[in-house]
Amino acid sequence: MNLLTIDNISKQFSERLLFDGASLLINEGDRIGLIGVNGSGKSTLLKIV
């Protein structure tokens, strides 16, 4: 069962592009982790979701 689908999202702060065309699919039973260096947009992505 599909719980969450994100397709083709982008986020930019001023001139800094955090992500462009990002897509994500989370199914029931999936375990996910969000890993990245500081300032890469992890918290921003979660706020958008």
Biopython code that builds the backbone (N, CA, C, O; Angstrom):
import numpy as np
from Bio.PDB.StructureBuilder import StructureBuilder

atoms = [
    (1, "MET", "N", (0.842, -1.181, 0.000)),
    (1, "MET", "CA", (0.000, 0.000, 0.000)),
    (1, "MET", "C", (0.884, 1.240, 0.000)),
    (1, "MET", "O", (1.815, 1.343, 0.798)),
    (2, "ASN", "N", (0.600, 2.160, -0.873)),
    (2, "ASN", "CA", (1.349, 3.398, -1.003)),
    (2, "ASN", "C", (0.883, 4.387, 0.069)),
    (2, "ASN", "O", (-0.295, 4.741, 0.111)),
    (3, "LEU", "N", (1.803, 4.837, 0.941)),
    (3, "LEU", "CA", (1.457, 5.781, 1.998)),
    (3, "LEU", "C", (1.741, 7.223, 1.617)),
    (3, "LEU", "O", (0.995, 8.125, 1.997)),
    (4, "LEU", "N", (2.818, 7.447, 0.864)),
    (4, "LEU", "CA", (3.209, 8.812, 0.512)),
    (4, "LEU", "C", (3.896, 8.812, -0.839)),
    (4, "LEU", "O", (4.788, 8.002, -1.094)),
    (5, "THR", "N", (3.477, 9.723, -1.701)),
    (5, "THR", "CA", (4.135, 9.933, -2.984)),
    (5, "THR", "C", (4.442, 11.414, -3.130)),
    (5, "THR", "O", (3.558, 12.260, -2.993)),
    (6, "ILE", "N", (5.690, 11.715, -3.407)),
    (6, "ILE", "CA", (6.123, 13.081, -3.698)),
    (6, "ILE", "C", (6.744, 13.022, -5.083)),
    (6, "ILE", "O", (7.589, 12.169, -5.354)),
    (7, "ASP", "N", (6.331, 13.918, -5.950)),
    (7, "ASP", "CA", (6.812, 13.856, -7.323)),
    (7, "ASP", "C", (7.231, 15.232, -7.816)),
    (7, "ASP", "O", (6.429, 16.165, -7.852)),
    (8, "ASN", "N", (8.490, 15.343, -8.191)),
    (8, "ASN", "CA", (9.015, 16.519, -8.874)),
    (8, "ASN", "C", (8.885, 17.806, -8.058)),
    (8, "ASN", "O", (8.344, 18.796, -8.550)),
    (9, "ILE", "N", (9.379, 17.800, -6.804)),
    (9, "ILE", "CA", (9.357, 19.025, -6.009)),
    (9, "ILE", "C", (10.720, 19.691, -6.058)),
    (9, "ILE", "O", (11.747, 19.038, -6.244)),
    (10, "SER", "N", (10.705, 21.001, -5.888)),
    (10, "SER", "CA", (11.932, 21.789, -5.899)),
    (10, "SER", "C", (11.865, 22.809, -4.780)),
    (10, "SER", "O", (10.780, 23.242, -4.390)),
    (11, "LYS", "N", (13.036, 23.196, -4.258)),
    (11, "LYS", "CA", (13.102, 24.226, -3.232)),
    (11, "LYS", "C", (14.378, 25.014, -3.408)),
    (11, "LYS", "O", (15.457, 24.456, -3.609)),
    (12, "GLN", "N", (14.231, 26.340, -3.328)),
    (12, "GLN", "CA", (15.367, 27.234, -3.506)),
    (12, "GLN", "C", (15.254, 28.365, -2.500)),
    (12, "GLN", "O", (14.165, 28.899, -2.294)),
    (13, "PHE", "N", (16.366, 28.741, -1.868)),
    (13, "PHE", "CA", (16.458, 29.907, -1.006)),
    (13, "PHE", "C", (17.373, 30.897, -1.705)),
    (13, "PHE", "O", (18.556, 30.619, -1.902)),
    (14, "SER", "N", (16.838, 32.042, -2.078)),
    (14, "SER", "CA", (17.595, 33.044, -2.840)),
    (14, "SER", "C", (18.225, 32.379, -4.054)),
    (14, "SER", "O", (17.516, 31.876, -4.925)),
    (15, "GLU", "N", (19.543, 32.374, -4.118)),
    (15, "GLU", "CA", (20.244, 31.773, -5.257)),
    (15, "GLU", "C", (20.623, 30.314, -5.007)),
    (15, "GLU", "O", (21.126, 29.643, -5.908)),
    (16, "ARG", "N", (20.386, 29.817, -3.790)),
    (16, "ARG", "CA", (20.815, 28.455, -3.442)),
    (16, "ARG", "C", (19.703, 27.445, -3.710)),
    (16, "ARG", "O", (18.637, 27.506, -3.098)),
    (17, "LEU", "N", (19.958, 26.531, -4.613)),
    (17, "LEU", "CA", (19.019, 25.466, -4.947)),
    (17, "LEU", "C", (19.282, 24.281, -4.016)),
    (17, "LEU", "O", (20.367, 23.700, -4.040)),
    (18, "LEU", "N", (18.282, 23.922, -3.193)),
    (18, "LEU", "CA", (18.443, 22.792, -2.278)),
    (18, "LEU", "C", (18.158, 21.472, -2.970)),
    (18, "LEU", "O", (18.944, 20.531, -2.862)),
    (19, "PHE", "N", (17.040, 21.392, -3.682)),
    (19, "PHE", "CA", (16.741, 20.213, -4.473)),
    (19, "PHE", "C", (15.848, 20.603, -5.629)),
    (19, "PHE", "O", (15.072, 21.555, -5.536)),
    (20, "ASP", "N", (15.960, 19.866, -6.713)),
    (20, "ASP", "CA", (15.223, 20.172, -7.936)),
    (20, "ASP", "C", (14.749, 18.869, -8.567)),
    (20, "ASP", "O", (15.557, 18.010, -8.917)),
    (21, "GLY", "N", (13.442, 18.730, -8.709)),
    (21, "GLY", "CA", (12.885, 17.534, -9.324)),
    (21, "GLY", "C", (12.943, 16.308, -8.429)),
    (21, "GLY", "O", (12.975, 15.181, -8.923)),
    (22, "ALA", "N", (12.958, 16.516, -7.115)),
    (22, "ALA", "CA", (13.040, 15.389, -6.180)),
    (22, "ALA", "C", (11.734, 14.605, -6.165)),
    (22, "ALA", "O", (10.650, 15.184, -6.238)),
    (23, "SER", "N", (11.846, 13.297, -6.072)),
    (23, "SER", "CA", (10.680, 12.414, -5.998)),
    (23, "SER", "C", (10.917, 11.381, -4.909)),
    (23, "SER", "O", (12.055, 11.010, -4.621)),
    (24, "LEU", "N", (9.822, 10.921, -4.306)),
    (24, "LEU", "CA", (9.908, 9.971, -3.206)),
    (24, "LEU", "C", (8.639, 9.144, -3.167)),
    (24, "LEU", "O", (7.544, 9.669, -3.365)),
    (25, "LEU", "N", (8.781, 7.861, -2.915)),
    (25, "LEU", "CA", (7.640, 6.957, -2.771)),
    (25, "LEU", "C", (7.865, 6.137, -1.510)),
    (25, "LEU", "O", (8.889, 5.465, -1.380)),
    (26, "ILE", "N", (6.912, 6.187, -0.578)),
    (26, "ILE", "CA", (6.998, 5.418, 0.659)),
    (26, "ILE", "C", (5.808, 4.477, 0.714)),
    (26, "ILE", "O", (4.656, 4.903, 0.635)),
    (27, "ASN", "N", (6.103, 3.197, 0.850)),
    (27, "ASN", "CA", (5.073, 2.167, 0.932)),
    (27, "ASN", "C", (4.933, 1.683, 2.371)),
    (27, "ASN", "O", (5.837, 1.858, 3.189)),
    (28, "GLU", "N", (3.800, 1.078, 2.664)),
    (28, "GLU", "CA", (3.554, 0.515, 3.984)),
    (28, "GLU", "C", (4.649, -0.493, 4.320)),
    (28, "GLU", "O", (4.992, -1.346, 3.500)),
    (29, "GLY", "N", (5.192, -0.389, 5.524)),
    (29, "GLY", "CA", (6.251, -1.293, 5.964)),
    (29, "GLY", "C", (7.654, -0.821, 5.636)),
    (29, "GLY", "O", (8.622, -1.404, 6.124)),
    (30, "ASP", "N", (7.795, 0.220, 4.820)),
    (30, "ASP", "CA", (9.114, 0.755, 4.488)),
    (30, "ASP", "C", (9.738, 1.406, 5.714)),
    (30, "ASP", "O", (9.042, 1.985, 6.547)),
    (31, "ARG", "N", (11.037, 1.303, 5.810)),
    (31, "ARG", "CA", (11.809, 2.027, 6.813)),
    (31, "ARG", "C", (12.691, 2.988, 6.045)),
    (31, "ARG", "O", (13.394, 2.597, 5.113)),
    (32, "ILE", "N", (12.649, 4.242, 6.443)),
    (32, "ILE", "CA", (13.409, 5.242, 5.705)),
    (32, "ILE", "C", (14.311, 6.023, 6.646)),
    (32, "ILE", "O", (14.056, 6.100, 7.848)),
    (33, "GLY", "N", (15.343, 6.587, 6.100)),
    (33, "GLY", "CA", (16.244, 7.478, 6.813)),
    (33, "GLY", "C", (16.578, 8.641, 5.902)),
    (33, "GLY", "O", (16.608, 8.500, 4.680)),
    (34, "LEU", "N", (16.828, 9.782, 6.500)),
    (34, "LEU", "CA", (17.166, 10.976, 5.734)),
    (34, "LEU", "C", (18.558, 11.417, 6.168)),
    (34, "LEU", "O", (18.751, 11.880, 7.292)),
    (35, "ILE", "N", (19.511, 11.272, 5.279)),
    (35, "ILE", "CA", (20.913, 11.512, 5.601)),
    (35, "ILE", "C", (21.464, 12.579, 4.668)),
    (35, "ILE", "O", (21.205, 12.558, 3.465)),
    (36, "GLY", "N", (22.223, 13.509, 5.229)),
    (36, "GLY", "CA", (22.863, 14.534, 4.416)),
    (36, "GLY", "C", (23.661, 15.479, 5.289)),
    (36, "GLY", "O", (23.468, 15.521, 6.505)),
    (37, "VAL", "N", (24.541, 16.225, 4.687)),
    (37, "VAL", "CA", (25.354, 17.193, 5.423)),
    (37, "VAL", "C", (24.485, 18.361, 5.878)),
    (37, "VAL", "O", (23.390, 18.569, 5.356)),
    (38, "ASN", "N", (24.979, 19.117, 6.850)),
    (38, "ASN", "CA", (24.259, 20.290, 7.326)),
    (38, "ASN", "C", (23.996, 21.255, 6.176)),
    (38, "ASN", "O", (24.874, 21.527, 5.357)),
    (39, "GLY", "N", (22.762, 21.769, 6.131)),
    (39, "GLY", "CA", (22.405, 22.728, 5.095)),
    (39, "GLY", "C", (21.981, 22.116, 3.776)),
    (39, "GLY", "O", (21.779, 22.837, 2.799)),
    (40, "SER", "N", (21.841, 20.801, 3.726)),
    (40, "SER", "CA", (21.490, 20.160, 2.454)),
    (40, "SER", "C", (19.990, 20.116, 2.186)),
    (40, "SER", "O", (19.575, 19.745, 1.088)),
    (41, "GLY", "N", (19.156, 20.493, 3.184)),
    (41, "GLY", "CA", (17.717, 20.572, 2.952)),
    (41, "GLY", "C", (16.889, 19.472, 3.592)),
    (41, "GLY", "O", (15.717, 19.316, 3.252)),
    (42, "LYS", "N", (17.466, 18.707, 4.508)),
    (42, "LYS", "CA", (16.725, 17.611, 5.152)),
    (42, "LYS", "C", (15.501, 18.126, 5.904)),
    (42, "LYS", "O", (14.389, 17.650, 5.672)),
    (43, "SER", "N", (15.689, 19.078, 6.788)),
    (43, "SER", "CA", (14.569, 19.631, 7.574)),
    (43, "SER", "C", (13.573, 20.346, 6.685)),
    (43, "SER", "O", (12.366, 20.268, 6.918)),
    (44, "THR", "N", (14.053, 21.035, 5.679)),
    (44, "THR", "CA", (13.165, 21.726, 4.740)),
    (44, "THR", "C", (12.274, 20.730, 4.017)),
    (44, "THR", "O", (11.078, 20.972, 3.858)),
    (45, "LEU", "N", (12.836, 19.621, 3.581)),
    (45, "LEU", "CA", (12.047, 18.586, 2.915)),
    (45, "LEU", "C", (10.956, 18.059, 3.842)),
    (45, "LEU", "O", (9.812, 17.892, 3.420)),
    (46, "LEU", "N", (11.303, 17.796, 5.097)),
    (46, "LEU", "CA", (10.306, 17.294, 6.050)),
    (46, "LEU", "C", (9.226, 18.328, 6.333)),
    (46, "LEU", "O", (8.064, 17.963, 6.509)),
    (47, "LYS", "N", (9.575, 19.596, 6.379)),
    (47, "LYS", "CA", (8.570, 20.650, 6.583)),
    (47, "LYS", "C", (7.605, 20.727, 5.405)),
    (47, "LYS", "O", (6.413, 20.964, 5.597)),
    (48, "ILE", "N", (8.103, 20.531, 4.203)),
    (48, "ILE", "CA", (7.245, 20.547, 3.015)),
    (48, "ILE", "C", (6.267, 19.379, 3.058)),
    (48, "ILE", "O", (5.094, 19.530, 2.717)),
    (49, "VAL", "N", (6.754, 18.222, 3.476)),
    (49, "VAL", "CA", (5.897, 17.033, 3.565)),
    (49, "VAL", "C", (4.858, 17.260, 4.630)),
    (49, "VAL", "O", (4.027, 16.386, 4.878)),
]
sb = StructureBuilder()
sb.init_structure("model")
sb.init_model(0)
sb.init_chain("A")
sb.init_seg("    ")
for serial, (resi, resn, name, xyz) in enumerate(atoms, 1):
    if name == "N":
        sb.init_residue(resn, " ", resi, " ")
    sb.init_atom(name, np.array(xyz, "f"), 0.0, 1.0, " ", f" {name:<3s}", serial, name[0])
structure = sb.get_structure()
